[in-house]
Amino acid sequence: MRYGRWLAVIATGMLASALIGVTANLASAHGFQDEGRLLPGSTIAGVDVGEERAETATENVHTNLERQLDTPVEIVADEGRWTTSAAELNAAPDVEAAVDEALATTQDAGLIEISWLRIQGDAADVEVEVDTNIDDAELERLIATMAEEIDEQPRDATIEWTGEQVELTDARQGKELDRGRAADLIEAAAIAGHDVDLSVDTIEPTVTTEELAPVAEQLNELVLRALDREITLTASGVERTLTPRGLGVELDLDQLRDEAQQHSGGALSTSALPEAPTDLPLEVPEASVDEVVDGLAAEIQRPARDAELDWSSGQLEIIDERTGRTLDTQQAHTRVADAIRGAAEHVELQAETTTPAVTASDFDLVLFLRLDQRTLQLTQDGEVIREWPVAVGQPSSPTPTGVFTIGHKRVEPTWTNPDPDGWGSDMPDVIGPGPDNPLGSRALNWNQDGGDTLIRFHGTNEPGSIGQAASQGCVRLTNEDVIELYDLVPRGTTIISTAG
């Protein structure tokens, strides 16, 4: 009995003790909640904050994240490398929200659950991540810097005229950074603290080298043939050979492109090229064509030359006229330029003949007066056919020298005293036809520049003066000779009067 009673006492004590322990643990769990502690085994952003107060957990997580956000991150894209960190991108981790989330788990747990975890030393396996936001403006600036170095527009294959030949420039792919995708990857890498390798998109050119290479080759062949064509120019027996290349002619590639656009509605292609080199659009330097035409004109052109009389040797000679040649340089320029552009291989330019104003026929009859020999010759076609002795002017009133023409002709002229107050003061004012008339039976006036000079060929009533310097400037012939002269020479006949 005594043993039975002891067992009962012991059992009762044990039960009372257990109740006291449970009550104490429940009270402790309640205090755990009131103190704002986190469940055992709680982690925030990988930091163990189990059983820590919220303030302490917040501080510890901040410290750990600061180290993580300062971690340098290398970004590789294309051939470029950039280094940044979440801190440089003004990352803002919301630690407080994460702690509040973990603390809410504590508050939601039952007192028995908290007591059991603490008594057993178990972990609640509460894992909370911290939301970290990167500054969008900083991230955009970084990506813009990267894109400026990476992005490259594609380059179409092109052909250009170098001045000597057609040259092909190869096409080139373009590159572009996908900014949206890059932003997501960089943000995640910066927050996690690990490097990131970004891919770059490739942009294909519109016109490839493979497409344009045959065009360049075919066009180059056409151009070389066009520029090395030989063109022959002839004019009045003068011949010139030239090539468009030698004149600085070049391909007008812009016009060719325009024609291709009109022909095929697109870029240059082999089908849009001319079939013959002479159909290519060429730029012809106007100055070069002028130089060729002017040089040709200088060689073939000559002015017309009038027939002339020459008595420098003492004998009268007729220098024959010469026809001239002139080239219509404006028309020649047009024809040569057209030939260069492909219109012809040979250009024959016609020079126009210009006639002289005075021909040898104008000197069919010429009177040649030699004052020193007192003779007057009549030449026909340069040959002397008559010669007469004459009287010429006195030294005080000499017969003028130079070139004159026969003007008015008179038969049985009336003499009018030309100097009644001078040498003719002892003579009548007028003497009519007859044996006493100083002009004799005929008078032929000398004209010069369309006007009467008052000098005459005339007869005389003093035949003994012939061969002398006896007149007042006129030229005297015997009446017989002056009649013959009158009948042989018409008005307008040239007179050459020379002193010797």
Secondary structure, DSSP 4 states (H G I P E B T S, - for coil): -HHHHHHHHHHHHHHHHHHHHHHHHHHHHHHHHHTTBPPTT-EETTEE-TT-BHHHHHHHHHHHHHHHHTS-EEEEETTEEEEE-TTTTT-EE-HHHHHHHHHHHHHHS-HHHHHHHHHHT-----EEPPPEE--HHHHHHHHHHHHHHH-B--B--EEEE-SSSEEEE--B-EEE--HHHHHHHHHHHHHHT--EEE--EEE--SS-HHHHHHHHHHHHHHHHHHHT--EEEEETTEEEEE-TGGGT-EE-HHHHHHHHHHHHSSS--GGGS-SSGGGS-EE--HHHHHHHHHHHHHHH-B--B--EEE-TTSS-EEEPPB-EEE--HHHHHHHHHHHHTTS-SEEEPPPEEE--SS-GGGGSEEEEEETTTTEEEEEETTEEEEEEE-BEE-TTSPPP-EEEEEEEEEESPPEE-S-TTTTTTTS-SEE-SSTT-TTTTEEEEEEETTEEEEEEEE--S-GGGTTSEEESS-EE--HHHHHHHHHH--TT-EEEEE--
